[in-house]
Amino acid sequence: MKRLRVLVLMHEELMPPPQLDGLSEQEIYKFKMERDVLEGLRELGHDVQAVGVRDELTPIRQTIDGWRPDIVFNLVMHFHGIGIYDAYVVSYLELLRCAYTGCNPRGLILTSDKVLSKKILTWHRIPVTRFGAVPRGRKPRVPKGLAFPLFVKSTAEHSSTGIAQASIVRDLDALTERVAFIHDQVGTDALVEEYVEGRELYVGVLGNERLTTFPVWELTFDHLPDGTEPIATAKVKWDLEYQKRLGVKTGPARDLAPDLERRLLRLSRRIYRSLGLSGFARVDFRVTSSGEIRVLEANPNPDLCRDEDFAVSARETGLEYPQLLQRLLGLGLRYGAAWKA
């Protein structure tokens, strides 16, 4: 295996410190992915340098010009605090003619616009949750063809930003209140979609043209309080104490009918291709008790922690964490960006 110069781009505030002494488990958890990736790349023997990104592109240009990396390992999820701007960081890397890991700019833009991505998937006859949107400044209303309960979230932000138990609304007053929260606190338009009761399932996808799907994964709760719905809220994703209290777990989906599993894997590949994704992604589904599938969304560049969904589901297929990172490097080096032509 060739030793590579790998520039790891990450958020400035998530740069792992040299020592972890005195830090709480929750504080370490915030930069766990960045630390895991840096350690994994060094395990592979690559020459690794990390650069923190905040609201300027200059440090990226200076490091690329001065160090000449073979590839950028991209861990940037937003830019200047805005989720949809992650695509522009990757676009900048393409303008610099530098290879990078993860999804291409077009795929990031399409998936960041949850309304547009649902329209594209609908055109491809892929079963998404029925939906409507409430732009900022507009009065909330129940979208045509939908009935309560409904689910309200941002049309653009990811990582469960703005999602809580209150996101499930059962009347017009609750809808009005939650839409106002998304508009005012998250700062985006609001997506209003049907709430589908059922199992929350995930499928990891790896590749550019030739795709690999990982085993179907499931989000479960051991201690879900009465009146609480099993959804991936921001607290479920990012609050360790809350995770422990509710017994939040993810693991291989059990007791799936073989036909249902095949449909989920096939749909995941169709979704990946329909949205023009590359590198790697996780596709989120809801499946009802009767086996009806609804696509929630596709998430390019999902969490790459060593012990989180994507990496652990890859491990189920025999792909250990360092080898997964190496596969991502190879996909980035081989991706057919326009400048390579």
C-alpha positions in Angstrom: 0.0 0.0 0.0 1.4 3.4 -1.0 2.1 5.9 1.8 0.0 9.0 1.2 0.0 12.5 2.3 -3.4 13.0 3.8 -4.8 16.4 4.8 -7.7 15.9 7.2 -10.1 18.9 7.1 -12.2 19.3 10.2 -14.0 22.0 12.2 -11.6 24.2 14.1 -13.5 23.6 17.4 -13.3 19.8 16.9 -9.5 19.6 16.6 -8.5 16.9 19.1 -6.2 18.2 21.8 -2.8 16.5 22.4 -3.9 15.2 25.8 -7.3 14.1 27.1 -6.5 14.5 30.8 -9.2 16.3 32.7 -11.8 16.0 29.9 -15.2 14.4 30.6 -16.6 11.6 28.5 -19.1 14.0 26.9 -16.3 16.5 26.0 -14.3 13.8 24.3 -17.4 12.5 22.5 -17.6 15.8 20.7 -14.4 15.3 18.7 -14.4 11.5 18.8 -14.9 11.1 15.0 -12.0 13.4 14.2 -9.7 11.6 16.7 -10.7 8.2 15.4 -10.0 9.1 11.8 -6.6 10.6 12.6 -5.6 7.5 14.6 -7.0 5.2 11.9 -5.1 6.9 9.1 -1.9 6.8 11.1 -2.4 3.1 11.8 -2.4 2.7 8.0 1.1 4.4 7.9 0.0 7.5 6.0 1.6 10.9 6.6 -1.3 12.9 8.2 -1.8 16.6 8.8 -5.0 18.1 10.3 -6.3 21.6 9.5 -9.2 23.3 11.4 -11.8 25.2 9.3 -14.1 27.9 10.6 -15.1 30.7 8.3 -12.2 31.1 5.9 -10.9 29.1 3.0 -7.4 30.6 3.1 -6.0 28.0 5.5 -7.1 25.2 3.1 -5.4 26.9 0.2 -2.2 27.6 2.1 -1.8 24.1 3.4 -2.5 22.5 0.0 -0.1 24.9 -1.8 2.6 24.4 0.9 2.3 20.7 1.7 0.9 19.2 -1.6 -1.2 16.4 -0.1 -2.2 13.5 -2.3 -5.8 13.7 -1.0 -8.0 15.6 1.5 -9.9 13.5 4.0 -13.0 15.7 4.4 -14.7 15.8 7.8 -16.4 19.3 7.3 -20.1 19.1 7.9 -20.9 22.9 7.6 -19.1 26.1 6.9 -19.5 29.4 8.7 -22.1 27.6 10.8 -24.4 26.9 7.8 -25.0 23.2 6.9 -25.6 23.6 3.2 -22.3 25.4 2.8 -20.4 22.1 3.2 -20.8 21.6 -0.6 -19.0 24.8 -1.3 -15.9 23.6 0.7 -15.8 20.5 -1.5 -16.4 22.7 -4.6 -13.3 24.7 -3.5 -11.3 21.5 -3.3 -12.3 20.7 -6.9 -11.3 24.2 -8.0 -7.9 23.6 -6.4 -7.8 20.3 -8.4 -7.3 18.3 -5.2 -8.7 14.8 -4.6 -11.0 14.4 -1.5 -12.9 11.7 0.3 -16.7 11.6 0.6 -19.5 13.0 -1.5 -19.2 15.3 -4.5 -20.6 18.9 -4.4 -23.8 18.1 -6.5 -24.8 15.2 -4.2 -24.2 17.3 -1.1 -26.4 20.2 -2.5 -29.2 17.8 -3.5 -29.4 16.0 -0.2 -29.0 19.3 1.8 -32.3 20.5 0.1 -34.6 17.9 1.7 -37.6 19.1 -0.3 -35.8 18.9 -3.7 -34.3 15.5 -2.8 -37.8 14.1 -2.0 -39.1 15.5 -5.3 -36.3 13.7 -7.2 -36.9 10.5 -5.4 -40.7 10.8 -6.0 -40.0 11.2 -9.7 -38.0 8.0 -9.6 -41.0 6.3 -7.9 -39.1 5.7 -4.7 -41.5 5.7 -1.7 -40.7 8.8 0.4 -42.8 10.1 3.2 -45.5 12.4 1.9 -44.5 16.0 2.6 -44.9 19.7 2.1 -42.8 22.8 3.1 -43.5 26.0 4.9 -41.0 28.8 3.8 -39.9 31.3 6.4 -42.4 34.1 6.6 -45.3 31.9 5.6 -48.2 31.0 7.8 -48.2 27.3 8.8 -50.8 25.0 7.3 -51.4 21.3 6.9 -49.9 20.4 3.4 -52.5 19.0 1.0 -53.1 15.3 1.3 -51.5 14.9 4.8 -53.1 14.2 8.1 -51.9 14.4 11.7 -49.7 13.2 13.2 -47.0 15.1 11.3 -43.3 15.5 11.7 -41.6 19.0 11.4 -37.9 19.5 10.8 -35.5 21.7 8.9 -35.4 21.6 5.1 -31.7 22.0 5.1 -29.9 21.2 8.4 -28.6 17.7 9.2 -27.3 15.8 12.3 -30.9 16.0 13.8 -30.6 19.7 14.3 -33.9 21.0 15.6 -35.4 17.5 16.1 -37.0 16.7 19.4 -40.1 14.9 20.7 -42.0 18.1 20.0 -41.2 17.6 16.3 -44.1 15.2 16.2 -47.3 17.4 16.1 -50.9 16.2 16.4 -52.9 19.4 15.9 -52.7 22.8 14.2 -51.5 24.6 17.3 -48.6 22.3 17.8 -47.8 22.5 14.1 -47.8 26.3 14.2 -45.5 26.3 17.3 -43.0 23.8 15.8 -42.8 25.5 12.4 -42.1 28.8 14.2 -39.3 27.1 16.2 -37.7 25.9 12.9 -38.0 29.3 11.3 -36.8 31.3 14.3 -34.3 29.0 16.1 -32.9 26.9 13.3 -33.2 29.6 10.7 -34.4 27.6 7.8 -37.7 26.7 6.0 -39.7 23.9 7.7 -40.3 20.5 6.2 -43.7 19.0 7.2 -44.1 15.3 6.5 -46.2 12.4 7.6 -45.1 10.7 10.7 -44.6 7.0 10.1 -44.9 4.7 13.1 -42.5 1.8 12.8 -38.9 0.7 12.9 -36.1 3.1 12.1 -33.6 1.4 9.8 -30.4 2.5 8.2 -28.4 1.2 5.3 -24.7 2.2 4.7 -23.6 2.5 1.1 -20.0 2.7 -0.2 -18.8 3.5 -3.7 -18.8 5.7 -6.7 -20.1 3.7 -9.7 -19.9 0.2 -8.2 -21.8 0.2 -4.9 -21.5 -1.9 -1.8 -24.3 -2.0 0.8 -23.8 -2.9 4.4 -26.2 -4.9 6.6 -29.5 -3.2 7.6 -29.0 -1.4 10.9 -31.7 -0.5 13.4 -32.1 2.2 16.1 -33.7 0.8 19.3 -34.5 2.0 22.9 -34.4 -0.2 26.0 -36.1 2.3 28.3 -38.3 4.5 26.2 -40.7 6.4 28.6 -44.4 6.2 28.0 -45.6 8.8 25.5 -42.2 9.1 23.9 -41.7 8.1 20.3 -38.7 6.2 19.1 -37.1 8.9 16.9 -33.5 10.1 16.5 -33.6 13.4 18.2 -30.6 15.7 18.7 -30.3 14.5 22.3 -30.5 10.9 21.2 -27.6 11.5 18.8 -25.3 13.8 20.9 -26.1 13.5 24.6 -24.3 10.5 26.2 -26.2 10.7 29.5 -29.5 10.8 27.7 -28.5 7.8 25.5 -27.6 5.8 28.6 -30.9 6.8 30.4 -33.0 5.7 27.4 -30.9 2.6 26.6 -30.2 3.9 23.0 -28.7 1.2 20.8 -28.0 0.6 17.2 -27.2 -2.8 15.7 -28.1 -5.3 13.0 -31.9 -5.3 12.3 -33.3 -8.6 13.7 -36.1 -10.7 12.3 -36.3 -8.9 8.9 -38.0 -10.9 6.2 -35.5 -11.8 3.5 -37.6 -10.0 0.8 -37.9 -6.9 2.9 -34.1 -6.8 3.5 -33.5 -7.2 -0.3 -35.9 -4.4 -1.0 -34.1 -2.1 1.5 -30.7 -2.8 0.0 -31.9 -2.4 -3.6 -33.7 0.9 -2.7 -30.6 2.2 -1.0 -28.6 1.7 -4.2 -31.3 3.4 -6.3 -31.5 6.3 -3.9 -27.7 6.7 -4.0 -27.6 6.8 -7.8 -30.7 9.0 -8.1 -29.2 11.7 -6.0 -25.8 11.5 -7.7 -23.9 10.5 -4.5 -20.3 9.3 -4.3 -17.9 8.1 -1.6 -20.2 6.9 1.1 -23.7 7.6 2.6 -26.3 6.3 5.0 -29.9 6.0 3.9 -32.6 6.2 6.6 -35.9 4.4 6.4 -39.1 3.8 8.4 -40.7 0.4 8.0 -44.3 -0.2 9.3 -45.5 -3.3 11.1 -47.0 -4.4 7.8 -43.7 -4.1 5.9 -44.4 -0.8 4.1 -41.2 1.1 3.4 -40.9 4.9 3.6 -37.6 6.7 2.8 -36.8 9.4 5.4 -33.6 10.8 3.8 -30.1 10.1 2.4 -27.1 11.3 4.4 -23.8 11.6 2.5 -20.7 11.7 4.7 -22.3 10.2 7.8 -20.6 9.9 11.2 -17.3 8.0 10.8 -16.6 7.2 14.5 -14.9 3.8 14.9 -17.9 2.5 16.9 -20.8 4.2 15.2 -23.4 2.8 12.7 -21.5 3.2 9.5 -18.2 1.8 10.6 -19.7 -1.0 12.7 -22.0 -2.2 9.9 -19.0 -2.2 7.6 -17.2 -4.4 10.2 -20.0 -6.9 9.9 -18.9 -7.5 6.3 -15.3 -8.0 7.4 -14.2 -4.5 6.6 -12.2 -3.3 9.7 -12.0 0.4 10.5 -8.5 1.2 9.1 -9.4 -0.7 5.9 -12.7 1.3 5.6 -10.7 4.5 5.8 -8.4 3.1 3.1 -11.4 2.3 0.9 -12.6 5.9 1.3 -9.2 7.2 0.3 -9.2 5.0 -2.8 -12.7 6.1 -3.8 -11.6 9.7 -3.4 -8.5 9.2 -5.6 -10.6 7.5 -8.3 -13.6 9.8 -8.3 -14.0 11.2 -11.8 -14.0 15.0 -11.0 -14.4 17.3 -14.1 -10.9 18.6 -13.7 -9.4 15.1 -14.2 -10.8 15.1 -17.7 
